[in-house]
Amino acid sequence: MIAGTTAQAIVDDIVGRLGVNVNIMDERGVITASGDRSRVGSLHEGARRVLETGLPFSVTGEEARTLHGTRAGVNLPLRLDNEIVGVVGVSGEPRDVGEIARAIAHLAELMVMQQAFLGEAGWRHRVRQQIVEDLVAERLTVQSWRQRQQLAGCRVEAPYTLFVLHCGQQDTAADPRELYRWLEVDEAAVLVAADAEGAVWAVAGGTAAVALRRRLVSLCESRKDIGVLDAGRSEDFAALVERTGQARFAMRRKLVGEVRLSDLELPALLARIATDTRNATAERILGTLSAELRHTLWVYFAQDRSITDAALALNVHRNTLAYRLGRIEDLTSRDPRSFQDAVVLQVALHLTELD
């Protein structure tokens, strides 16, 4: 039988719409919800009769005086999947409320079915949420991975593909089912859940990854506030756990557009360093550089230390770029044109990006 709070919500909705008193009784004949709150918790003899026979039971005002906890009205079985899960009663003389009682019973059954469906669906999504949380925290074994999927009503099979999204707007605050609709994925083949920081983790099985990747690329093209980490393909569960751990550290870096985990191995490795150590190291190496010079370094390294390409990307003259690189060497005592010094400067820049 449905919970008392849910039953009361159904009663309140019906009473508000139709203006008649309605009672809902559980499988024992006890009133769990009523337009007359004082009757909640009391035994309804008429409901007991319905539960025993499976048939409607009408009571006139005169007959009600001989029955315990019963008033004039019509009592009908409340069914869910062809099983009687309770009784719905409408107060009043049977000749006056008989027709409306049948309509109310049908309405109550529909509402019970809806509540049961929403309750089950909500529970399954809570299981999915826990699966993702435990996967990210490395608390799952291959056995628990499979068992929990059965509970969640899905079957995500190897090879696995992992994606993580950063969303600037409140897409991740929606109902979990909205995430599936938003990403246009099959709940049976993909696990999707948002973590406490609002990042959305998605594990797709087999060919489901192709459609999901296509959808994510489309989102990145249409929404500049969305960043997607493509953590790649894992052939088995052990490999998935390893990639998830790498992705967790890679997500400490702000994502812009579509990014592959294979391109973030260095930031993911640096993210494992304690925050105080990261900050102190970056400050010691780059602390004297202005924002303009730091940006110059980023572009210079992104262009594989090509003076021509970097100057073009920065929209400055080659001589201007050469001057800036010289200033960086003066301020840091490290020459970005030297391979060894460039490595140190690039590592320091990555440290400043980590959250």
C-alpha positions as CSV (number, residue, x, y, z in Angstrom):
1,M,0.0,0.0,0.0
2,I,1.1,3.6,-0.6
3,A,2.6,5.6,2.2
4,G,0.3,7.7,4.4
5,T,1.7,11.0,3.3
6,T,1.1,10.0,-0.4
7,A,-2.4,8.7,0.3
8,Q,-3.2,12.0,2.1
9,A,-2.0,14.0,-0.8
10,I,-4.3,12.0,-3.2
11,V,-7.2,12.5,-0.8
12,D,-6.6,16.2,-0.5
13,D,-6.4,16.5,-4.3
14,I,-9.7,14.7,-4.8
15,V,-11.5,16.6,-2.0
16,G,-10.2,19.9,-3.4
17,R,-11.5,19.0,-6.9
18,L,-14.9,17.4,-6.0
19,G,-15.8,18.7,-2.6
20,V,-16.8,15.3,-1.1
21,N,-15.2,13.5,1.8
22,V,-12.9,10.7,0.8
23,N,-11.1,8.0,2.9
24,I,-8.3,5.7,1.9
25,M,-7.9,2.5,3.9
26,D,-4.9,0.2,3.8
27,E,-4.8,-3.6,3.4
28,R,-5.8,-4.0,7.1
29,G,-8.8,-1.7,6.8
30,V,-7.2,1.1,8.7
31,I,-7.8,4.6,7.5
32,T,-4.5,6.1,6.3
33,A,-5.9,9.3,4.8
34,S,-9.1,11.2,5.0
35,G,-10.8,14.5,4.4
36,D,-11.6,14.3,8.1
37,R,-8.1,14.1,9.6
38,S,-9.5,13.0,13.0
39,R,-10.4,9.6,11.5
40,V,-6.8,8.7,10.3
41,G,-5.6,5.6,12.2
42,S,-9.0,4.2,13.1
43,L,-10.3,0.9,11.8
44,H,-13.0,1.0,9.1
45,E,-15.3,-2.0,9.3
46,G,-16.7,-1.3,5.8
47,A,-13.2,-1.5,4.4
48,R,-12.7,-4.8,6.1
49,R,-15.7,-6.2,4.3
50,V,-14.4,-5.0,1.0
51,L,-11.0,-6.6,1.6
52,E,-12.6,-9.9,2.6
53,T,-14.9,-10.2,-0.4
54,G,-13.1,-8.1,-3.0
55,L,-16.5,-6.5,-3.7
56,P,-17.9,-3.0,-3.2
57,F,-19.7,-2.4,0.0
58,S,-22.3,0.3,0.5
59,V,-23.6,1.5,3.8
60,T,-26.6,3.6,4.5
61,G,-26.8,6.0,7.4
62,E,-29.0,3.5,9.3
63,E,-26.7,0.6,8.7
64,A,-23.6,2.6,9.7
65,R,-24.8,2.7,13.3
66,T,-24.2,-1.1,13.6
67,L,-20.6,-1.0,12.2
68,H,-17.4,0.0,14.0
69,G,-15.8,3.2,12.6
70,T,-18.0,3.3,9.6
71,R,-20.3,6.1,8.3
72,A,-22.7,6.2,5.4
73,G,-21.0,5.9,2.1
74,V,-19.7,3.7,-0.7
75,N,-16.5,1.7,-0.3
76,L,-14.7,0.2,-3.3
77,P,-11.6,-1.9,-3.8
78,L,-8.4,0.0,-4.7
79,R,-6.4,-2.1,-7.2
80,L,-2.8,-2.0,-8.4
81,D,-1.7,-4.6,-11.0
82,N,-5.0,-6.5,-10.4
83,E,-4.3,-6.8,-6.7
84,I,-6.3,-5.2,-4.0
85,V,-3.9,-2.8,-2.2
86,G,-6.5,-0.9,-0.2
87,V,-10.0,0.6,-0.2
88,V,-11.3,4.0,-1.2
89,G,-14.5,5.2,0.5
90,V,-16.7,8.2,-0.3
91,S,-18.9,9.5,2.5
92,G,-22.7,10.0,1.9
93,E,-25.8,8.1,1.3
94,P,-25.1,5.4,-1.4
95,R,-28.0,6.6,-3.6
96,D,-26.4,10.1,-3.7
97,V,-22.7,9.3,-4.0
98,G,-22.7,5.9,-5.8
99,E,-21.8,7.2,-9.3
100,I,-19.2,9.7,-8.1
101,A,-17.7,7.0,-5.8
102,R,-16.9,4.9,-8.8
103,A,-15.3,7.8,-10.6
104,I,-13.3,8.7,-7.6
105,A,-12.1,5.1,-7.1
106,H,-10.9,5.0,-10.7
107,L,-9.2,8.4,-10.3
108,A,-7.6,7.1,-7.0
109,E,-6.3,4.0,-8.8
110,L,-4.7,6.1,-11.5
111,M,-3.1,8.3,-8.9
112,V,-1.8,5.3,-7.0
113,M,-0.3,3.9,-10.2
114,Q,1.3,7.2,-11.0
115,Q,2.8,7.5,-7.4
116,A,4.0,3.9,-7.5
117,F,5.7,4.5,-10.9
118,L,7.3,7.7,-9.8
119,G,8.4,6.1,-6.5
120,E,10.0,3.1,-8.3
121,A,11.6,5.3,-10.9
122,G,12.9,7.7,-8.3
123,W,14.4,4.8,-6.3
124,R,16.1,3.4,-9.4
125,H,17.7,6.8,-10.1
126,R,18.9,7.0,-6.5
127,V,20.6,3.7,-7.1
128,R,22.2,5.0,-10.3
129,Q,23.3,8.1,-8.4
130,Q,25.0,5.9,-5.7
131,I,26.6,3.7,-8.4
132,V,28.3,6.8,-10.0
133,E,29.3,8.2,-6.6
134,D,30.9,5.0,-5.6
135,L,32.6,4.5,-8.9
136,V,34.2,8.0,-8.7
137,A,35.2,7.3,-5.1
138,E,36.7,3.9,-6.1
139,R,34.4,2.0,-3.7
140,L,33.0,-0.5,-6.3
141,T,34.0,-4.0,-7.1
142,V,33.1,-5.7,-10.4
143,Q,30.5,-7.8,-8.4
144,S,28.8,-4.8,-6.8
145,W,29.0,-3.0,-10.2
146,R,26.9,-5.7,-11.8
147,Q,24.6,-6.3,-8.8
148,R,23.7,-2.6,-8.5
149,Q,23.0,-2.3,-12.2
150,Q,20.4,-5.0,-11.8
151,L,18.8,-3.0,-9.0
152,A,18.9,0.1,-11.1
153,G,17.3,-1.6,-14.1
154,C,20.1,-1.0,-16.5
155,R,22.8,-3.1,-18.2
156,V,25.9,-1.1,-19.1
157,E,28.3,-3.6,-20.8
158,A,32.0,-3.4,-21.7
159,P,33.6,-1.8,-23.5
160,Y,32.8,1.3,-21.4
161,T,33.2,4.9,-22.5
162,L,33.4,7.6,-19.8
163,F,32.4,11.2,-20.2
164,V,32.3,14.1,-17.7
165,L,30.5,17.4,-18.3
166,H,30.9,20.8,-16.6
167,C,27.8,22.9,-17.1
168,G,27.7,26.7,-16.5
169,Q,23.9,26.7,-16.1
170,Q,21.6,24.7,-13.8
171,D,21.1,21.7,-16.1
172,T,22.5,19.3,-13.4
173,A,20.0,20.6,-10.7
174,A,17.1,19.1,-12.6
175,D,15.3,15.8,-11.9
176,P,17.7,12.9,-12.7
177,R,15.4,11.8,-15.4
178,E,15.8,15.1,-17.1
179,L,19.5,14.4,-17.5
180,Y,18.7,11.4,-19.6
181,R,16.3,13.4,-21.7
182,W,18.7,16.3,-22.0
183,L,21.5,14.0,-23.2
184,E,19.1,11.9,-25.4
185,V,20.4,8.6,-24.1
186,D,18.9,5.2,-23.3
187,E,18.5,4.6,-19.6
188,A,19.1,0.9,-20.1
189,A,22.6,1.4,-21.7
190,V,24.0,4.5,-20.0
191,L,24.6,5.5,-16.4
192,V,24.2,9.2,-15.8
193,A,24.4,11.1,-12.6
194,A,25.6,14.5,-11.2
195,D,28.1,14.7,-8.4
196,A,28.1,17.1,-5.4
197,E,30.0,19.7,-7.4
198,G,27.5,19.6,-10.3
199,A,29.7,17.7,-12.8
200,V,27.7,15.1,-14.8
201,W,29.3,11.7,-15.1
202,A,28.1,9.4,-17.9
203,V,29.2,5.8,-18.5
204,A,28.1,4.4,-21.8
205,G,28.2,0.7,-22.8
206,G,29.1,-0.6,-26.2
207,T,27.7,1.3,-29.2
208,A,25.7,3.7,-27.0
209,A,28.8,5.7,-26.6
210,V,28.7,6.7,-30.3
211,A,25.3,8.5,-30.0
212,L,26.3,10.0,-26.7
213,R,29.6,11.4,-28.0
214,R,27.7,12.9,-31.0
215,R,25.2,14.6,-28.6
216,L,28.0,16.0,-26.4
217,V,29.8,17.4,-29.4
218,S,26.6,19.1,-30.4
219,L,26.1,20.6,-26.9
220,C,29.6,21.9,-26.9
221,E,29.0,23.6,-30.3
222,S,25.8,25.2,-29.2
223,R,26.6,26.1,-25.6
224,K,29.8,27.9,-24.8
225,D,29.3,27.3,-21.0
226,I,29.7,23.5,-21.4
227,G,32.9,21.6,-21.2
228,V,33.1,17.9,-21.9
229,L,35.9,15.5,-20.8
230,D,36.1,12.4,-23.1
231,A,37.9,9.9,-20.9
232,G,38.1,7.3,-23.6
233,R,37.3,3.7,-23.9
234,S,37.9,1.0,-21.3
235,E,37.8,-2.7,-22.2
236,D,36.9,-4.0,-18.7
237,F,35.8,-2.8,-15.3
238,A,39.3,-2.5,-13.9
239,A,40.3,-0.2,-16.7
240,L,37.1,1.9,-16.2
241,V,38.0,2.4,-12.5
242,E,41.5,3.5,-13.4
243,R,40.2,6.0,-16.0
244,T,37.6,7.3,-13.6
245,G,40.3,8.1,-11.1
246,Q,42.3,9.9,-13.7
247,A,39.2,11.8,-14.8
248,R,38.5,12.9,-11.2
249,F,41.8,14.6,-11.0
250,A,41.6,16.0,-14.6
251,M,38.3,17.6,-13.6
252,R,40.1,19.9,-11.2
253,R,41.0,21.9,-14.4
254,K,38.4,24.1,-15.9
255,L,37.1,22.5,-19.1
256,V,36.4,24.5,-22.2
257,G,34.7,22.8,-25.1
258,E,35.6,19.1,-25.9
259,V,38.7,17.8,-24.2
260,R,40.3,14.4,-24.3
261,L,41.7,12.8,-21.1
262,S,44.8,11.7,-23.1
263,D,45.6,15.4,-23.6
264,L,45.4,16.0,-19.8
265,E,47.7,13.4,-18.4
266,L,50.1,16.1,-17.0
267,P,47.4,18.2,-15.3
268,A,45.8,15.0,-14.0
269,L,49.1,13.9,-12.5
270,L,49.8,17.4,-11.0
271,A,46.3,17.4,-9.4
272,R,47.4,14.7,-7.1
273,I,49.8,17.1,-5.4
274,A,48.6,18.8,-2.2
275,T,46.9,22.1,-2.8
276,D,49.3,24.1,-0.7
277,T,52.3,22.7,-2.5
278,R,50.8,23.4,-5.9
279,N,50.0,27.0,-5.0
280,A,53.4,27.6,-3.5
281,T,55.3,26.1,-6.4
282,A,53.3,28.1,-9.0
283,E,53.8,31.3,-7.1
284,R,57.5,30.8,-6.7
285,I,58.0,30.2,-10.5
286,L,55.4,32.5,-12.0
287,G,54.6,35.0,-9.2
288,T,56.2,38.0,-10.9
289,L,54.6,37.5,-14.3
290,S,51.7,39.7,-15.3
291,A,48.5,38.2,-16.7
292,E,49.5,39.3,-20.2
293,L,52.8,37.5,-19.9
294,R,51.2,34.4,-18.6
295,H,48.7,34.4,-21.5
296,T,51.7,34.8,-23.8
297,L,53.2,31.7,-22.4
298,W,50.0,29.7,-22.7
299,V,49.7,30.6,-26.4
300,Y,53.4,30.1,-27.1
301,F,53.3,26.6,-25.6
302,A,50.0,25.8,-27.3
303,Q,51.7,26.6,-30.6
304,D,54.5,24.2,-29.8
305,R,56.9,27.1,-29.2
306,S,56.7,28.3,-32.7
307,I,57.5,32.1,-32.8
308,T,55.7,32.6,-36.1
309,D,52.5,30.6,-35.1
310,A,52.4,32.1,-31.6
311,A,52.8,35.7,-32.9
312,L,49.9,35.0,-35.4
313,A,47.7,33.5,-32.6
314,L,48.4,36.5,-30.4
315,N,48.0,39.0,-33.2
316,V,51.3,40.6,-32.4
317,H,54.6,41.1,-34.4
318,R,57.3,38.5,-34.0
319,N,59.5,41.1,-32.4
320,T,56.9,41.9,-29.8
321,L,56.6,38.2,-29.0
322,A,60.4,37.9,-28.8
323,Y,60.5,40.9,-26.4
324,R,57.8,39.3,-24.1
325,L,59.7,36.0,-24.0
326,G,62.8,38.0,-23.0
327,R,60.9,39.7,-20.2
328,I,59.7,36.3,-19.0
329,E,63.3,35.1,-18.8
330,D,64.3,38.3,-16.9
331,L,61.5,37.9,-14.4
332,T,61.6,34.2,-13.8
333,S,65.3,33.4,-14.6
334,R,63.9,30.7,-17.0
335,D,64.0,31.0,-20.8
336,P,60.8,29.6,-22.4
337,R,62.8,29.1,-25.6
338,S,65.0,26.5,-23.8
339,F,63.4,23.0,-23.6
340,Q,64.3,22.4,-19.9
341,D,63.1,25.8,-18.7
342,A,60.0,25.6,-20.9
343,V,59.0,22.3,-19.1
344,V,59.2,24.0,-15.7
345,L,57.2,27.0,-16.9
346,Q,54.5,24.9,-18.5
347,V,54.2,22.7,-15.4
348,A,53.8,25.9,-13.3
349,L,51.1,27.2,-15.6
350,H,49.2,23.9,-15.3
351,L,49.4,24.2,-11.5
352,T,47.6,27.6,-11.7
353,E,44.7,26.1,-13.6
354,L,43.9,23.4,-11.0
355,D,41.0,24.0,-8.7
